[in-house]
Amino acid sequence: MVQGLHKELKIRSYDGEKDCARVEELERGCEIVGPADRVFLFTDSLGDPICRIRNSPSFYMLVAELDDELVGVVQGSIKLVTMARPHGNSGLARVGYILGLRVAPLHRRRGVGSTLVRSLEQWFVSNHVEFAYMATDKENKASVKLFVDSLGYVKFRTPAILVNPVSPYRALHLPSHVEIKKLRTKEAKLLYRKFMSSAEFFPSDIDDILENRLSLGTWVAYYKGEAWEDMRYESVSTGSEYWRGPKDWAMVSVWNSAEVFKLRLLGRAPLSCLIYTKSCRLMDRFFPCFKIPAIPEFVDPFGFYFMYGVHCEGKSSAELVQTLCQFVRNMARKSKDCKLVVTEIGARDEVRLHIPHWKLLSCPEDLWCIKALNGEKQSSLHEMTMSPPTRALFVDPREV
Ligand SMILES: CC(C)(COP(=O)(O)OP(=O)(O)OC[C@H]1O[C@@H](n2cnc3c(N)ncnc32)[C@H](O)[C@@H]1OP(=O)(O)O)[C@@H](O)C(=O)NCCC(=O)NCCS
């Protein structure tokens, strides 16, 4: 029983058997993204409300009950990541990620949301978490005010969400002078350690992510005529001198989010959007030479592939990034329910300039907020948040 604002408000651990249906009902009543009078984006967790954290090394879900009515829910996960440290250094930090905070509309502004977050923070503290962080739509006033004004979080990073529809009818043409190679998981792990481990929020359990059944693989692209030498463990542990990669190359890994949850558009889509959708589908089907991207039908529940670890090296690698993204879209066509390819990239990461995305779909801008849970970390957090990001940001596919 939580004392204070609500004597009768009970916060407890999620119990799958008892709570699953009630949490799904609560989600249905809350999940609205975008202008309320137009299109609603509903997430269908396929009968497993905990699906979004299940793949994390350590996770927890709390529910709030008011006289036996389930009125709120929040989820959290813990992991070890690379974090910027004072004076441009970086080191590992234990971070707790907060997601899936929902309060039933009739019970809002009564302290339920803040009580749930504070309870989750207690779980973080008891698990030695140094920093708690969350991501929200920049325009979500309630969420930003709750975390920043009420709970002491600070605005931290604003990564861009880039979305591309999957063409249902035709494969995209890939340039013949580009070679694409799927890496063995062992080699992908080495590549990540060598080129990505200094990225902010790079998880120390990257091996588990790459080995997860939802991770469909890691691909690299380079120009024909160059060779991709296999990487070996010794070359990474002893330095880079043994590995000679091509001059220009790009990499991407793909996570099958479609198997975790499905999205559904509800409500009224703006007419212009519907007309555009229909005409593009016809154009795409019958006049493929126009190369107008087809927009898949979003009436049925649909899933998406998430591209993570997008990285490139070399002055001429922009085309390689684009080709890999097209390759992933072609791959997604073959999956029954996958209608979008999505990625999220740090605001200052130049690789985002090369990722083709759907400019018509104005995605909400993401805002990450962070809080030091340990007083000693307060000064390093201050330094981190005051200085602009200097390194790439790793967006964990398990947290999408
Ligand atoms: C965001 C949400 C969880 C807030 O839950 P809540 O129980 O209403 O939050 P609280 O009552 O604990 O609010 C604490 C403080 O947050 C701020 N706040 C919360 N909702 C607000 C709103 N709609 N407008 C402005 N400030 C708000 C206020 O400062 C509030 O204190 P006050 O009521 O004394 O002014 C709830 O609105 C919700 O479920 N929204 C839909 C899902 C969502 O957006 N989740 C967040 C994803 S990160």
The ligand as an SDF file (V2000), in Angstrom:
LIG
                    3D

 48 50  0  0  0  0  0  0  0  0999 V2000
    1.1650   10.6150  -18.8130 C   0  0  0  0  0  0  0  0  0  0  0  0
    0.2650    9.8970  -17.8110 C   0  0  0  0  0  0  0  0  0  0  0  0
    0.8640    8.5340  -17.5090 C   0  0  0  0  0  0  0  0  0  0  0  0
    0.2210   10.7400  -16.5350 C   0  0  0  0  0  0  0  0  0  0  0  0
   -0.4240    9.9890  -15.5250 O   0  0  0  0  0  0  0  0  0  0  0  0
   -1.1490   10.7130  -14.2870 P   0  0  0  0  0  0  0  0  0  0  0  0
   -1.5320    9.6600  -13.3050 O   0  0  0  0  0  0  0  0  0  0  0  0
   -2.2150   11.5790  -14.7790 O   0  0  0  0  0  0  0  0  0  0  0  0
    0.0280   11.5960  -13.7210 O   0  0  0  0  0  0  0  0  0  0  0  0
    0.0880   12.2910  -12.2670 P   0  0  0  0  0  0  0  0  0  0  0  0
   -1.2740   12.4870  -11.7390 O   0  0  0  0  0  0  0  0  0  0  0  0
    1.0310   11.5100  -11.4330 O   0  0  0  0  0  0  0  0  0  0  0  0
    0.7240   13.6930  -12.6500 O   0  0  0  0  0  0  0  0  0  0  0  0
    1.8030   14.2410  -11.9730 C   0  0  0  0  0  0  0  0  0  0  0  0
    2.1570   15.5630  -12.6100 C   0  0  0  0  0  0  0  0  0  0  0  0
    2.4900   15.4020  -13.9910 O   0  0  0  0  0  0  0  0  0  0  0  0
    2.0320   16.5430  -14.7430 C   0  0  0  0  0  0  0  0  0  0  0  0
    0.9380   16.1390  -15.6400 N   0  0  0  0  0  0  0  0  0  0  0  0
    0.3420   14.9300  -15.7200 C   0  0  0  0  0  0  0  0  0  0  0  0
   -0.5970   14.9460  -16.7000 N   0  0  0  0  0  0  0  0  0  0  0  0
   -0.6110   16.2070  -17.2230 C   0  0  0  0  0  0  0  0  0  0  0  0
   -1.3390   16.8290  -18.2560 C   0  0  0  0  0  0  0  0  0  0  0  0
   -2.2980   16.1590  -18.9560 N   0  0  0  0  0  0  0  0  0  0  0  0
   -1.0720   18.1130  -18.5420 N   0  0  0  0  0  0  0  0  0  0  0  0
   -0.1210   18.7940  -17.8900 C   0  0  0  0  0  0  0  0  0  0  0  0
    0.6110   18.2460  -16.8700 N   0  0  0  0  0  0  0  0  0  0  0  0
    0.3800   16.9640  -16.5460 C   0  0  0  0  0  0  0  0  0  0  0  0
    1.5160   17.5140  -13.7080 C   0  0  0  0  0  0  0  0  0  0  0  0
    2.6120   18.2870  -13.3000 O   0  0  0  0  0  0  0  0  0  0  0  0
    1.0570   16.5790  -12.6270 C   0  0  0  0  0  0  0  0  0  0  0  0
    0.9790   17.2080  -11.3610 O   0  0  0  0  0  0  0  0  0  0  0  0
   -0.3810   18.0070  -10.9680 P   0  0  0  0  0  0  0  0  0  0  0  0
   -1.5290   17.1190  -11.3200 O   0  0  0  0  0  0  0  0  0  0  0  0
   -0.1970   18.1990   -9.4870 O   0  0  0  0  0  0  0  0  0  0  0  0
   -0.3560   19.2640  -11.7600 O   0  0  0  0  0  0  0  0  0  0  0  0
   -1.1780    9.7310  -18.3600 C   0  0  0  0  0  0  0  0  0  0  0  0
   -1.6230   10.9910  -18.8190 O   0  0  0  0  0  0  0  0  0  0  0  0
   -1.3200    8.7260  -19.4690 C   0  0  0  0  0  0  0  0  0  0  0  0
   -1.5200    7.5240  -19.2420 O   0  0  0  0  0  0  0  0  0  0  0  0
   -1.2320    9.1900  -20.7390 N   0  0  0  0  0  0  0  0  0  0  0  0
   -1.3610    8.3170  -21.9230 C   0  0  0  0  0  0  0  0  0  0  0  0
   -0.1640    7.4090  -22.1130 C   0  0  0  0  0  0  0  0  0  0  0  0
    1.1480    8.1800  -22.1140 C   0  0  0  0  0  0  0  0  0  0  0  0
    1.2840    9.2010  -22.7680 O   0  0  0  0  0  0  0  0  0  0  0  0
    2.1420    7.6270  -21.3800 N   0  0  0  0  0  0  0  0  0  0  0  0
    3.4550    8.2290  -21.2570 C   0  0  0  0  0  0  0  0  0  0  0  0
    4.3970    7.5620  -22.1860 C   0  0  0  0  0  0  0  0  0  0  0  0
    6.0360    7.9080  -21.6930 S   0  0  0  0  0  0  0  0  0  0  0  0
  1  2  1  0
  2  3  1  0
  2  4  1  0
  2 36  1  0
  4  5  1  0
  5  6  1  0
  6  7  2  0
  6  8  1  0
  6  9  1  0
  9 10  1  0
 10 11  2  0
 10 12  1  0
 10 13  1  0
 13 14  1  0
 14 15  1  0
 15 16  1  0
 15 30  1  0
 16 17  1  0
 17 18  1  0
 17 28  1  0
 18 19  1  0
 18 27  1  0
 19 20  2  0
 20 21  1  0
 21 22  1  0
 21 27  2  0
 22 23  1  0
 22 24  2  0
 24 25  1  0
 25 26  2  0
 26 27  1  0
 28 29  1  0
 28 30  1  0
 30 31  1  0
 31 32  1  0
 32 33  2  0
 32 34  1  0
 32 35  1  0
 36 37  1  0
 36 38  1  0
 38 39  2  0
 38 40  1  0
 40 41  1  0
 41 42  1  0
 42 43  1  0
 43 44  2  0
 43 45  1  0
 45 46  1  0
 46 47  1  0
 47 48  1  0
M  END
$$$$
